[in-house]
């Protein structure tokens, strides 16, 4: 089973939260901060990986809200 991912990405109307692999936005926001706050809540509830993309589309932050091994290997 593929892990669930949520992405904050640039959108023509501002910033959007999209589920990984989806073409359509879950929700669109006017600011990136609003999209990040909403995306973090959704990702926590789903135990998902959370990615924040910059204006250029490249990933600038990544957070995991589930399925992390504890204790970490190393």
PQR file with spaces between the fields and no chain letter, atoms N, CA, C, O and H, PARSE charges and radii, in Angstrom:
ATOM       1  N    UNK     1       0.839   -1.174    0.000 -0.4000 1.5000
ATOM       2  CA   UNK     1       0.000    0.000    0.000 -0.0000 2.0000
ATOM       3  C    UNK     1       0.887    1.243    0.000  0.5500 1.7000
ATOM       4  O    UNK     1       1.814    1.355    0.802 -0.5500 1.4000
ATOM       5  N    UNK     2       0.597    2.166   -0.899 -0.4000 1.5000
ATOM       6  CA   UNK     2       1.365    3.400   -0.987 -0.0000 2.0000
ATOM       7  C    UNK     2       1.035    4.296    0.196  0.5500 1.7000
ATOM       8  O    UNK     2      -0.121    4.388    0.609 -0.5500 1.4000
ATOM       9  H    UNK     2      -0.156    2.075   -1.551  0.4000 1.0000
ATOM      10  N    UNK     3       2.046    4.955    0.738 -0.4000 1.5000
ATOM      11  CA   UNK     3       1.763    5.892    1.833 -0.0000 2.0000
ATOM      12  C    UNK     3       0.988    7.107    1.327  0.5500 1.7000
ATOM      13  O    UNK     3       1.135    7.517    0.176 -0.5500 1.4000
ATOM      14  H    UNK     3       2.985    4.881    0.402  0.4000 1.0000
ATOM      15  N    UNK     4       0.169    7.672    2.199 -0.4000 1.5000
ATOM      16  CA   UNK     4      -0.604    8.859    1.857 -0.0000 2.0000
ATOM      17  C    UNK     4       0.317   10.068    1.944  0.5500 1.7000
ATOM      18  O    UNK     4       1.089   10.203    2.893 -0.5500 1.4000
ATOM      19  H    UNK     4       0.049    7.340    3.135  0.4000 1.0000
ATOM      20  N    UNK     5       0.230   10.949    0.945 -0.4000 1.5000
ATOM      21  CA   UNK     5       0.997   12.189    0.977 -0.0000 2.0000
ATOM      22  C    UNK     5       0.064   13.362    0.720  0.5500 1.7000
ATOM      23  O    UNK     5      -0.918   13.247   -0.013 -0.5500 1.4000
ATOM      24  H    UNK     5      -0.397   10.839    0.174  0.4000 1.0000
ATOM      25  N    UNK     6       0.387   14.484    1.333 -0.4000 1.5000
ATOM      26  CA   UNK     6      -0.327   15.739    1.118 -0.0000 2.0000
ATOM      27  C    UNK     6       0.706   16.782    0.704  0.5500 1.7000
ATOM      28  O    UNK     6       1.807   16.824    1.252 -0.5500 1.4000
ATOM      29  H    UNK     6       1.184   14.577    1.928  0.4000 1.0000
ATOM      30  N    UNK     7       0.345   17.629   -0.272 -0.4000 1.5000
ATOM      31  CA   UNK     7       1.273   18.607   -0.823 -0.0000 2.0000
ATOM      32  C    UNK     7       0.642   19.994   -0.849  0.5500 1.7000
ATOM      33  O    UNK     7      -0.501   20.151   -1.279 -0.5500 1.4000
ATOM      34  H    UNK     7      -0.549   17.595   -0.718  0.4000 1.0000
ATOM      35  N    UNK     8       1.390   21.008   -0.387 -0.4000 1.5000
ATOM      36  CA   UNK     8       1.003   22.409   -0.563 -0.0000 2.0000
ATOM      37  C    UNK     8       1.743   22.870   -1.808  0.5500 1.7000
ATOM      38  O    UNK     8       2.973   22.858   -1.852 -0.5500 1.4000
ATOM      39  H    UNK     8       2.318   20.880   -0.038  0.4000 1.0000
ATOM      40  N    UNK     9       0.977   23.281   -2.828 -0.4000 1.5000
ATOM      41  CA   UNK     9       1.558   23.635   -4.125 -0.0000 2.0000
ATOM      42  C    UNK     9       1.014   24.975   -4.618  0.5500 1.7000
ATOM      43  O    UNK     9      -0.076   25.386   -4.222 -0.5500 1.4000
ATOM      44  H    UNK     9      -0.023   23.290   -2.792  0.4000 1.0000
ATOM      45  N    UNK    10       1.781   25.663   -5.490 -0.4000 1.5000
ATOM      46  CA   UNK    10       1.263   26.894   -6.081 -0.0000 2.0000
ATOM      47  C    UNK    10       0.016   26.611   -6.912  0.5500 1.7000
ATOM      48  O    UNK    10      -0.109   25.545   -7.514 -0.5500 1.4000
ATOM      49  H    UNK    10       2.666   25.329   -5.812  0.4000 1.0000
ATOM      50  N    UNK    11      -0.899   27.566   -6.939 -0.4000 1.5000
ATOM      51  CA   UNK    11      -2.167   27.428   -7.661 -0.0000 2.0000
ATOM      52  C    UNK    11      -2.474   28.780   -8.300  0.5500 1.7000
ATOM      53  O    UNK    11      -2.071   29.805   -7.750 -0.5500 1.4000
ATOM      54  H    UNK    11      -0.798   28.432   -6.450  0.4000 1.0000
ATOM      55  N    UNK    12      -3.167   28.826   -9.435 -0.4000 1.5000
ATOM      56  CA   UNK    12      -3.480   30.117  -10.065 -0.0000 2.0000
ATOM      57  C    UNK    12      -4.205   31.100   -9.135  0.5500 1.7000
ATOM      58  O    UNK    12      -4.083   32.312   -9.309 -0.5500 1.4000
ATOM      59  H    UNK    12      -3.494   27.993   -9.882  0.4000 1.0000
ATOM      60  N    UNK    13      -4.952   30.595   -8.159 -0.4000 1.5000
ATOM      61  CA   UNK    13      -5.677   31.467   -7.230 -0.0000 2.0000
ATOM      62  C    UNK    13      -4.968   31.604   -5.883  0.5500 1.7000
ATOM      63  O    UNK    13      -5.562   32.108   -4.930 -0.5500 1.4000
ATOM      64  H    UNK    13      -5.051   29.610   -8.017  0.4000 1.0000
ATOM      65  N    UNK    14      -3.722   31.171   -5.786 -0.4000 1.5000
ATOM      66  CA   UNK    14      -2.967   31.264   -4.531 -0.0000 2.0000
ATOM      67  C    UNK    14      -2.170   30.002   -4.278  0.5500 1.7000
ATOM      68  O    UNK    14      -1.203   29.709   -4.981 -0.5500 1.4000
ATOM      69  H    UNK    14      -3.240   30.762   -6.561  0.4000 1.0000
ATOM      70  N    UNK    15      -2.593   29.249   -3.255 -0.4000 1.5000
ATOM      71  CA   UNK    15      -1.930   28.001   -2.857 -0.0000 2.0000
ATOM      72  C    UNK    15      -2.975   26.929   -2.646  0.5500 1.7000
ATOM      73  O    UNK    15      -4.087   27.214   -2.201 -0.5500 1.4000
ATOM      74  H    UNK    15      -3.379   29.487   -2.684  0.4000 1.0000
ATOM      75  N    UNK    16      -2.619   25.690   -2.965 -0.4000 1.5000
ATOM      76  CA   UNK    16      -3.576   24.592   -2.857 -0.0000 2.0000
ATOM      77  C    UNK    16      -2.986   23.443   -2.051  0.5500 1.7000
ATOM      78  O    UNK    16      -1.773   23.233   -2.030 -0.5500 1.4000
ATOM      79  H    UNK    16      -1.715   25.458   -3.327  0.4000 1.0000
ATOM      80  N    UNK    17      -3.872   22.706   -1.388 -0.4000 1.5000
ATOM      81  CA   UNK    17      -3.513   21.441   -0.764 -0.0000 2.0000
ATOM      82  C    UNK    17      -4.000   20.352   -1.698  0.5500 1.7000
ATOM      83  O    UNK    17      -5.174   20.312   -2.066 -0.5500 1.4000
ATOM      84  H    UNK    17      -4.857   22.877   -1.405  0.4000 1.0000
ATOM      85  N    UNK    18      -3.077   19.460   -2.083 -0.4000 1.5000
ATOM      86  CA   UNK    18      -3.417   18.349   -2.968 -0.0000 2.0000
ATOM      87  C    UNK    18      -2.945   17.042   -2.350  0.5500 1.7000
ATOM      88  O    UNK    18      -1.871   16.978   -1.751 -0.5500 1.4000
ATOM      89  H    UNK    18      -2.123   19.493   -1.784  0.4000 1.0000
ATOM      90  N    UNK    19      -3.742   16.018   -2.499 -0.4000 1.5000
ATOM      91  CA   UNK    19      -3.320   14.677   -2.097 -0.0000 2.0000
ATOM      92  C    UNK    19      -2.377   14.155   -3.172  0.5500 1.7000
ATOM      93  O    UNK    19      -2.597   14.404   -4.358 -0.5500 1.4000
ATOM      94  H    UNK    19      -4.615   16.070   -2.985  0.4000 1.0000
ATOM      95  N    UNK    20      -1.339   13.442   -2.779 -0.4000 1.5000
ATOM      96  CA   UNK    20      -0.378   12.892   -3.734 -0.0000 2.0000
ATOM      97  C    UNK    20      -1.060   12.044   -4.790  0.5500 1.7000
ATOM      98  O    UNK    20      -1.871   11.177   -4.466 -0.5500 1.4000
ATOM      99  H    UNK    20      -1.160   13.240   -1.816  0.4000 1.0000
ATOM     100  N    UNK    21      -0.733   12.290   -6.063 -0.4000 1.5000
ATOM     101  CA   UNK    21      -1.306   11.542   -7.169 -0.0000 2.0000
ATOM     102  C    UNK    21      -2.600   12.116   -7.700  0.5500 1.7000
ATOM     103  O    UNK    21      -3.107   11.638   -8.715 -0.5500 1.4000
ATOM     104  H    UNK    21      -0.073   12.994   -6.326  0.4000 1.0000
ATOM     105  N    UNK    22      -3.147   13.120   -7.054 -0.4000 1.5000
ATOM     106  CA   UNK    22      -4.417   13.717   -7.471 -0.0000 2.0000
ATOM     107  C    UNK    22      -4.159   14.928   -8.363  0.5500 1.7000
ATOM     108  O    UNK    22      -3.212   15.682   -8.139 -0.5500 1.4000
ATOM     109  H    UNK    22      -2.735   13.509   -6.230  0.4000 1.0000
ATOM     110  N    UNK    23      -5.000   15.107   -9.365 -0.4000 1.5000
ATOM     111  CA   UNK    23      -4.916   16.272  -10.241 -0.0000 2.0000
ATOM     112  C    UNK    23      -5.634   17.473   -9.623  0.5500 1.7000
ATOM     113  O    UNK    23      -5.212   18.614   -9.811 -0.5500 1.4000
ATOM     114  H    UNK    23      -5.769   14.494   -9.546  0.4000 1.0000
ATOM     115  N    UNK    24      -6.707   17.220   -8.893 -0.4000 1.5000
ATOM     116  CA   UNK    24      -7.532   18.291   -8.330 -0.0000 2.0000
ATOM     117  C    UNK    24      -7.078   18.669   -6.930  0.5500 1.7000
ATOM     118  O    UNK    24      -6.586   17.836   -6.168 -0.5500 1.4000
ATOM     119  H    UNK    24      -7.050   16.293   -8.741  0.4000 1.0000
ATOM     120  N    UNK    25      -7.253   19.936   -6.615 -0.4000 1.5000
ATOM     121  CA   UNK    25      -6.909   20.433   -5.286 -0.0000 2.0000
ATOM     122  C    UNK    25      -7.988   20.034   -4.281  0.5500 1.7000
ATOM     123  O    UNK    25      -9.178   20.047   -4.594 -0.5500 1.4000
ATOM     124  H    UNK    25      -7.652   20.612   -7.234  0.4000 1.0000
ATOM     125  N    UNK    26      -7.557   19.682   -3.078 -0.4000 1.5000
ATOM     126  CA   UNK    26      -8.491   19.421   -1.991 -0.0000 2.0000
ATOM     127  C    UNK    26      -9.149   20.726   -1.576  0.5500 1.7000
ATOM     128  O    UNK    26     -10.361   20.790   -1.372 -0.5500 1.4000
ATOM     129  H    UNK    26      -6.590   19.672   -2.824  0.4000 1.0000
ATOM     130  N    UNK    27      -8.321   21.778   -1.452 -0.4000 1.5000
ATOM     131  CA   UNK    27      -8.803   23.092   -1.046 -0.0000 2.0000
ATOM     132  C    UNK    27      -7.801   24.130   -1.516  0.5500 1.7000
ATOM     133  O    UNK    27      -6.603   23.854   -1.571 -0.5500 1.4000
ATOM     134  H    UNK    27      -7.337   21.726   -1.618  0.4000 1.0000
ATOM     135  N    UNK    28      -8.282   25.336   -1.861 -0.4000 1.5000
ATOM     136  CA   UNK    28      -7.424   26.419   -2.337 -0.0000 2.0000
ATOM     137  C    UNK    28      -7.451   27.554   -1.318  0.5500 1.7000
ATOM     138  O    UNK    28      -8.499   27.865   -0.752 -0.5500 1.4000
ATOM     139  H    UNK    28      -9.256   25.560   -1.816  0.4000 1.0000
ATOM     140  N    UNK    29      -6.282   28.173   -1.086 -0.4000 1.5000
ATOM     141  CA   UNK    29      -6.117   29.239   -0.104 -0.0000 2.0000
ATOM     142  C    UNK    29      -5.461   30.443   -0.763  0.5500 1.7000
ATOM     143  O    UNK    29      -4.796   30.314   -1.791 -0.5500 1.4000
ATOM     144  H    UNK    29      -5.431   27.920   -1.546  0.4000 1.0000
ATOM     145  N    UNK    30      -5.654   31.622   -0.162 -0.4000 1.5000
ATOM     146  CA   UNK    30      -5.021   32.823   -0.705 -0.0000 2.0000
ATOM     147  C    UNK    30      -3.557   32.928   -0.289  0.5500 1.7000
ATOM     148  O    UNK    30      -2.754   33.509   -1.019 -0.5500 1.4000
ATOM     149  H    UNK    30      -6.194   31.728    0.673  0.4000 1.0000
ATOM     150  N    UNK    31      -3.191   32.373    0.878 -0.4000 1.5000
ATOM     151  CA   UNK    31      -1.795   32.431    1.321 -0.0000 2.0000
ATOM     152  C    UNK    31      -1.231   31.036    1.545  0.5500 1.7000
ATOM     153  O    UNK    31      -1.960   30.081    1.814 -0.5500 1.4000
ATOM     154  H    UNK    31      -3.843   31.901    1.471  0.4000 1.0000
ATOM     155  N    UNK    32       0.087   30.950    1.425 -0.4000 1.5000
ATOM     156  CA   UNK    32       0.750   29.675    1.661 -0.0000 2.0000
ATOM     157  C    UNK    32       0.632   29.271    3.129  0.5500 1.7000
ATOM     158  O    UNK    32       0.506   28.085    3.434 -0.5500 1.4000
ATOM     159  H    UNK    32       0.679   31.726    1.207  0.4000 1.0000
ATOM     160  N    UNK    33       0.672   30.239    4.037 -0.4000 1.5000
ATOM     161  CA   UNK    33       0.556   29.941    5.466 -0.0000 2.0000
ATOM     162  C    UNK    33      -0.755   29.264    5.811  0.5500 1.7000
ATOM     163  O    UNK    33      -0.780   28.317    6.597 -0.5500 1.4000
ATOM     164  H    UNK    33       0.774   31.203    3.789  0.4000 1.0000
ATOM     165  N    UNK    34      -1.858   29.747    5.223 -0.4000 1.5000
ATOM     166  CA   UNK    34      -3.168   29.121    5.462 -0.0000 2.0000
ATOM     167  C    UNK    34      -3.168   27.689    4.948  0.5500 1.7000
ATOM     168  O    UNK    34      -3.687   26.787    5.606 -0.5500 1.4000
ATOM     169  H    UNK    34      -1.838   30.517    4.584  0.4000 1.0000
ATOM     170  N    UNK    35      -2.585   27.483    3.773 -0.4000 1.5000
ATOM     171  CA   UNK    35      -2.533   26.138    3.185 -0.0000 2.0000
ATOM     172  C    UNK    35      -1.689   25.202    4.045  0.5500 1.7000
ATOM     173  O    UNK    35      -2.039   24.035    4.221 -0.5500 1.4000
ATOM     174  H    UNK    35      -2.163   28.215    3.239  0.4000 1.0000
ATOM     175  N    UNK    36      -0.583   25.707    4.577 -0.4000 1.5000
ATOM     176  CA   UNK    36       0.290   24.884    5.424 -0.0000 2.0000
ATOM     177  C    UNK    36      -0.433   24.484    6.707  0.5500 1.7000
ATOM     178  O    UNK    36      -0.401   23.316    7.093 -0.5500 1.4000
ATOM     179  H    UNK    36      -0.298   26.655    4.434  0.4000 1.0000
ATOM     180  N    UNK    37      -1.082   25.435    7.369 -0.4000 1.5000
ATOM     181  CA   UNK    37      -1.806   25.117    8.606 -0.0000 2.0000
ATOM     182  C    UNK    37      -2.875   24.060    8.379  0.5500 1.7000
ATOM     183  O    UNK    37      -2.979   23.108    9.152 -0.5500 1.4000
ATOM     184  H    UNK    37      -1.109   26.384    7.055  0.4000 1.0000
ATOM     185  N    UNK    38      -3.666   24.217    7.331 -0.4000 1.5000
ATOM     186  CA   UNK    38      -4.714   23.248    7.020 -0.0000 2.0000
ATOM     187  C    UNK    38      -4.094   21.892    6.652  0.5500 1.7000
ATOM     188  O    UNK    38      -4.557   20.843    7.099 -0.5500 1.4000
ATOM     189  H    UNK    38      -3.581   24.991    6.703  0.4000 1.0000
ATOM     190  N    UNK    39      -3.045   21.935    5.837 -0.4000 1.5000
ATOM     191  CA   UNK    39      -2.381   20.698    5.403 -0.0000 2.0000
ATOM     192  C    UNK    39      -1.773   19.919    6.546  0.5500 1.7000
ATOM     193  O    UNK    39      -1.804   18.689    6.547 -0.5500 1.4000
ATOM     194  H    UNK    39      -2.668   22.788    5.474  0.4000 1.0000
ATOM     195  N    UNK    40      -1.215   20.628    7.532 -0.4000 1.5000
ATOM     196  CA   UNK    40      -0.649   19.942    8.700 -0.0000 2.0000
ATOM     197  C    UNK    40      -1.741   19.223    9.482  0.5500 1.7000
ATOM     198  O    UNK    40      -1.543   18.091    9.923 -0.5500 1.4000
ATOM     199  H    UNK    40      -1.190   21.628    7.532  0.4000 1.0000
ATOM     200  N    UNK    41      -2.883   19.864    9.655 -0.4000 1.5000
ATOM     201  CA   UNK    41      -3.999   19.223   10.368 -0.0000 2.0000
ATOM     202  C    UNK    41      -4.476   17.976    9.636  0.5500 1.7000
ATOM     203  O    UNK    41      -4.677   16.926   10.247 -0.5500 1.4000
ATOM     204  H    UNK    41      -3.044   20.784    9.296  0.4000 1.0000
ATOM     205  N    UNK    42      -4.656   18.096    8.330 -0.4000 1.5000
ATOM     206  CA   UNK    42      -5.108   16.952    7.521 -0.0000 2.0000
ATOM     207  C    UNK    42      -4.081   15.822    7.593  0.5500 1.7000
ATOM     208  O    UNK    42      -4.446   14.659    7.764 -0.5500 1.4000
ATOM     209  H    UNK    42      -4.493   18.948    7.833  0.4000 1.0000
ATOM     210  N    UNK    43      -2.805   16.163    7.462 -0.4000 1.5000
ATOM     211  CA   UNK    43      -1.746   15.151    7.477 -0.0000 2.0000
ATOM     212  C    UNK    43      -1.658   14.443    8.827  0.5500 1.7000
ATOM     213  O    UNK    43      -1.447   13.231    8.881 -0.5500 1.4000
ATOM     214  H    UNK    43      -2.509   17.108    7.323  0.4000 1.0000
ATOM     215  N    UNK    44      -1.818   15.193    9.911 -0.4000 1.5000
ATOM     216  CA   UNK    44      -1.819   14.568   11.243 -0.0000 2.0000
ATOM     217  C    UNK    44      -2.963   13.574   11.364  0.5500 1.7000
ATOM     218  O    UNK    44      -2.772   12.460   11.852 -0.5500 1.4000
ATOM     219  H    UNK    44      -1.990   16.177    9.867  0.4000 1.0000
ATOM     220  N    UNK    45      -4.151   13.973   10.924 -0.4000 1.5000
ATOM     221  CA   UNK    45      -5.326   13.100   11.015 -0.0000 2.0000
ATOM     222  C    UNK    45      -5.178   11.846   10.176  0.5500 1.7000
ATOM     223  O    UNK    45      -5.694   10.791   10.546 -0.5500 1.4000
ATOM     224  H    UNK    45      -4.306   14.878   10.528  0.4000 1.0000
ATOM     225  N    UNK    46      -4.476   11.943    9.045 -0.4000 1.5000
ATOM     226  CA   UNK    46      -4.324   10.803    8.140 -0.0000 2.0000
ATOM     227  C    UNK    46      -3.051   10.004    8.406  0.5500 1.7000
ATOM     228  O    UNK    46      -2.885    8.915    7.856 -0.5500 1.4000
ATOM     229  H    UNK    46      -4.057   12.800    8.745  0.4000 1.0000
ATOM     230  N    UNK    47      -2.151   10.525    9.238 -0.4000 1.5000
ATOM     231  CA   UNK    47      -0.853    9.883    9.433 -0.0000 2.0000
ATOM     232  C    UNK    47      -0.044    9.922    8.147  0.5500 1.7000
ATOM     233  O    UNK    47       0.613    8.944    7.789 -0.5500 1.4000
ATOM     234  H    UNK    47      -2.286   11.410    9.685  0.4000 1.0000
ATOM     235  N    UNK    48      -0.092   11.060    7.451 -0.4000 1.5000
ATOM     236  CA   UNK    48       0.482   11.189    6.107 -0.0000 2.0000
ATOM     237  C    UNK    48       1.831   11.902    6.117  0.5500 1.7000
ATOM     238  O    UNK    48       2.202   12.548    7.097 -0.5500 1.4000
ATOM     239  H    UNK    48      -0.626   11.854    7.741  0.4000 1.0000
ATOM     240  N    UNK    49       2.559   11.771    5.002 -0.4000 1.5000
ATOM     241  CA   UNK    49       3.741   12.582    4.737 -0.0000 2.0000
ATOM     242  C    UNK    49       3.237   13.923    4.229  0.5500 1.7000
ATOM     243  O    UNK    49       2.276   13.973    3.460 -0.5500 1.4000
ATOM     244  H    UNK    49       2.257   11.246    4.206  0.4000 1.0000
ATOM     245  N    UNK    50       3.880   15.020    4.653 -0.4000 1.5000
ATOM     246  CA   UNK    50       3.440   16.360    4.297 -0.0000 2.0000
ATOM     247  C    UNK    50       4.580   17.105    3.611  0.5500 1.7000
ATOM     248  O    UNK    50       5.682   17.196    4.153 -0.5500 1.4000
ATOM     249  H    UNK    50       4.661   14.979    5.277  0.4000 1.0000
ATOM     250  N    UNK    51       4.316   17.637    2.419 -0.4000 1.5000
ATOM     251  CA   UNK    51       5.322   18.335    1.627 -0.0000 2.0000
ATOM     252  C    UNK    51       4.865   19.764    1.354  0.5500 1.7000
ATOM     253  O    UNK    51       3.701   20.004    1.032 -0.5500 1.4000
ATOM     254  H    UNK    51       3.421   17.563    1.978  0.4000 1.0000
ATOM     255  N    UNK    52       5.795   20.710    1.486 -0.4000 1.5000
ATOM     256  CA   UNK    52       5.527   22.099    1.132 -0.0000 2.0000
ATOM     257  C    UNK    52       6.420   22.441   -0.052  0.5500 1.7000
ATOM     258  O    UNK    52       7.642   22.311    0.021 -0.5500 1.4000
ATOM     259  H    UNK    52       6.740   20.515    1.747  0.4000 1.0000
ATOM     260  N    UNK    53       5.801   22.878   -1.143 -0.4000 1.5000
ATOM     261  CA   UNK    53       6.528   23.250   -2.347 -0.0000 2.0000
ATOM     262  C    UNK    53       6.664   24.769   -2.405  0.5500 1.7000
ATOM     263  O    UNK    53       5.793   25.495   -1.924 -0.5500 1.4000
ATOM     264  H    UNK    53       4.808   22.983   -1.203  0.4000 1.0000
ATOM     265  N    UNK    54       7.752   25.243   -2.992 -0.4000 1.5000
ATOM     266  CA   UNK    54       7.949   26.671   -3.191 -0.0000 2.0000
ATOM     267  C    UNK    54       7.247   27.130   -4.469  0.5500 1.7000
ATOM     268  O    UNK    54       6.623   26.328   -5.164 -0.5500 1.4000
ATOM     269  H    UNK    54       8.459   24.654   -3.383  0.4000 1.0000
ATOM     270  N    UNK    55       7.354   28.425   -4.775 -0.4000 1.5000
ATOM     271  CA   UNK    55       6.733   28.966   -5.991 -0.0000 2.0000
ATOM     272  C    UNK    55       7.248   28.288   -7.254  0.5500 1.7000
ATOM     273  O    UNK    55       6.529   28.207   -8.250 -0.5500 1.4000
ATOM     274  H    UNK    55       7.861   29.077   -4.211  0.4000 1.0000
ATOM     275  N    UNK    56       8.485   27.800   -7.220 -0.4000 1.5000
ATOM     276  CA   UNK    56       9.061   27.129   -8.382 -0.0000 2.0000
ATOM     277  C    UNK    56       8.617   25.669   -8.493  0.5500 1.7000
ATOM     278  O    UNK    56       8.990   24.982   -9.444 -0.5500 1.4000
ATOM     279  H    UNK    56       9.068   27.865   -6.411  0.4000 1.0000
ATOM     280  N    UNK    57       7.826   25.191   -7.532 -0.4000 1.5000
ATOM     281  CA   UNK    57       7.315   23.822   -7.566 -0.0000 2.0000
ATOM     282  C    UNK    57       8.199   22.806   -6.871  0.5500 1.7000
ATOM     283  O    UNK    57       7.783   21.664   -6.676 -0.5500 1.4000
ATOM     284  H    UNK    57       7.524   25.749   -6.759  0.4000 1.0000
ATOM     285  N    UNK    58       9.405   23.191   -6.494 -0.4000 1.5000
ATOM     286  CA   UNK    58      10.315   22.261   -5.835 -0.0000 2.0000
ATOM     287  C    UNK    58       9.978   22.137   -4.351  0.5500 1.7000
ATOM     288  O    UNK    58       9.541   23.099   -3.719 -0.5500 1.4000
ATOM     289  H    UNK    58       9.743   24.119   -6.652  0.4000 1.0000
ATOM     290  N    UNK    59      10.188   20.942   -3.806 -0.4000 1.5000
ATOM     291  CA   UNK    59       9.915   20.690   -2.388 -0.0000 2.0000
ATOM     292  C    UNK    59      10.903   21.475   -1.543  0.5500 1.7000
ATOM     293  O    UNK    59      12.113   21.413   -1.765 -0.5500 1.4000
ATOM     294  H    UNK    59      10.544   20.161   -4.319  0.4000 1.0000
ATOM     295  N    UNK    60      10.371   22.227   -0.554 -0.4000 1.5000
ATOM     296  CA   UNK    60      11.255   22.975    0.342 -0.0000 2.0000
ATOM     297  C    UNK    60      11.161   22.504    1.784  0.5500 1.7000
ATOM     298  O    UNK    60      12.054   22.791    2.581 -0.5500 1.4000
ATOM     299  H    UNK    60       9.388   22.277   -0.373  0.4000 1.0000
ATOM     300  N    UNK    61      10.099   21.785    2.138 -0.4000 1.5000
ATOM     301  CA   UNK    61       9.947   21.215    3.484 -0.0000 2.0000
ATOM     302  C    UNK    61       9.254   19.863    3.367  0.5500 1.7000
ATOM     303  O    UNK    61       8.449   19.623    2.467 -0.5500 1.4000
ATOM     304  H    UNK    61       9.373   21.552    1.490  0.4000 1.0000
ATOM     305  N    UNK    62       9.599   18.986    4.318 -0.4000 1.5000
ATOM     306  CA   UNK    62       8.963   17.669    4.364 -0.0000 2.0000
ATOM     307  C    UNK    62       8.811   17.266    5.824  0.5500 1.7000
ATOM     308  O    UNK    62       9.748   17.385    6.613 -0.5500 1.4000
ATOM     309  H    UNK    62      10.253   19.182    5.049  0.4000 1.0000
ATOM     310  N    UNK    63       7.616   16.785    6.175 -0.4000 1.5000
ATOM     311  CA   UNK    63       7.344   16.337    7.536 -0.0000 2.0000
ATOM     312  C    UNK    63       6.557   15.038    7.468  0.5500 1.7000
ATOM     313  O    UNK    63       5.688   14.873    6.612 -0.5500 1.4000
ATOM     314  H    UNK    63       6.855   16.688    5.534  0.4000 1.0000
ATOM     315  N    UNK    64       6.862   14.124    8.368 -0.4000 1.5000
ATOM     316  CA   UNK    64       6.134   12.860    8.436 -0.0000 2.0000
ATOM     317  C    UNK    64       5.254   12.853    9.679  0.5500 1.7000
ATOM     318  O    UNK    64       5.718   13.140   10.783 -0.5500 1.4000
ATOM     319  H    UNK    64       7.568   14.259    9.064  0.4000 1.0000
ATOM     320  N    UNK    65       3.987   12.525    9.488 -0.4000 1.5000
ATOM     321  CA   UNK    65       3.051   12.444   10.614 -0.0000 2.0000
ATOM     322  C    UNK    65       2.595   11.013   10.872  0.5500 1.7000
ATOM     323  O    UNK    65       1.552   10.791   11.487 -0.5500 1.4000
ATOM     324  H    UNK    65       3.611   12.292    8.591  0.4000 1.0000
ATOM     325  N    UNK    66       3.370   10.049   10.407 -0.4000 1.5000
ATOM     326  CA   UNK    66       3.008    8.670   10.676 -0.0000 2.0000
ATOM     327  C    UNK    66       4.004    7.695   10.107  0.5500 1.7000
ATOM     328  O    UNK    66       4.827    8.055    9.265 -0.5500 1.4000
ATOM     329  H    UNK    66       4.217   10.229    9.907  0.4000 1.0000
ATOM     330  N    UNK    67       3.934    6.456   10.564 -0.4000 1.5000
ATOM     331  CA   UNK    67       4.741    5.352   10.065 -0.0000 2.0000
ATOM     332  C    UNK    67       6.236    5.570   10.212  0.5500 1.7000
ATOM     333  O    UNK    67       7.014    5.031    9.425 -0.5500 1.4000
ATOM     334  H    UNK    67       3.265    6.163   11.248  0.4000 1.0000
ATOM     335  N    UNK    68       6.653    6.343   11.196 -0.4000 1.5000
ATOM     336  CA   UNK    68       8.083    6.497   11.458 -0.0000 2.0000
ATOM     337  C    UNK    68       8.529    5.372   12.387  0.5500 1.7000
ATOM     338  O    UNK    68       7.870    5.094   13.388 -0.5500 1.4000
ATOM     339  H    UNK    68       6.021    6.781   11.836  0.4000 1.0000
ATOM     340  N    UNK    69       9.649    4.722   12.058 -0.4000 1.5000
ATOM     341  CA   UNK    69      10.139    3.680   12.969 -0.0000 2.0000
ATOM     342  C    UNK    69      10.662    4.303   14.255  0.5500 1.7000
ATOM     343  O    UNK    69      11.360    5.316   14.226 -0.5500 1.4000
ATOM     344  H    UNK    69      10.185    4.948   11.245  0.4000 1.0000
ATOM     345  N    UNK    70      10.320    3.692   15.377 -0.4000 1.5000
ATOM     346  CA   UNK    70      10.843    4.170   16.652 -0.0000 2.0000
ATOM     347  C    UNK    70      11.374    2.982   17.420  0.5500 1.7000
ATOM     348  O    UNK    70      10.623    2.017   17.563 -0.5500 1.4000
ATOM     349  H    UNK    70       9.753    2.869   15.401  0.4000 1.0000
ATOM     350  N    UNK    71      12.551    2.955   17.913 -0.4000 1.5000
ATOM     351  CA   UNK    71      13.545    4.011   17.759 -0.0000 2.0000
ATOM     352  C    UNK    71      14.105    4.020   16.341  0.5500 1.7000
ATOM     353  O    UNK    71      14.080    2.999   15.654 -0.5500 1.4000
ATOM     354  H    UNK    71      13.161    3.739   17.797  0.4000 1.0000
ATOM     355  N    UNK    72      14.615    5.179   15.902 -0.4000 1.5000
ATOM     356  CA   UNK    72      15.174    5.264   14.556 -0.0000 2.0000
ATOM     357  C    UNK    72      16.402    4.391   14.411  0.5500 1.7000
ATOM     358  O    UNK    72      17.156    4.199   15.365 -0.5500 1.4000
ATOM     359  H    UNK    72      14.635    6.009   16.460  0.4000 1.0000
ATOM     360  N    UNK    73      16.598    3.866   13.226 -0.4000 1.5000
ATOM     361  CA   UNK    73      17.791    3.051   12.970 -0.0000 2.0000
ATOM     362  C    UNK    73      19.007    3.957   12.935  0.5500 1.7000
ATOM     363  O    UNK    73      18.906    5.128   12.567 -0.5500 1.4000
ATOM     364  H    UNK    73      15.985    4.021   12.451  0.4000 1.0000
ATOM     365  N    UNK    74      20.108    3.443   13.300 -0.4000 1.5000
ATOM     366  CA   UNK    74      21.315    4.274   13.184 -0.0000 2.0000
ATOM     367  C    UNK    74      22.220    3.996   14.238  0.5500 1.7000
ATOM     368  O    UNK    74      23.291    4.598   14.307 -0.5500 1.4000
ATOM     369  H    UNK    74      20.190    2.492   13.599  0.4000 1.0000
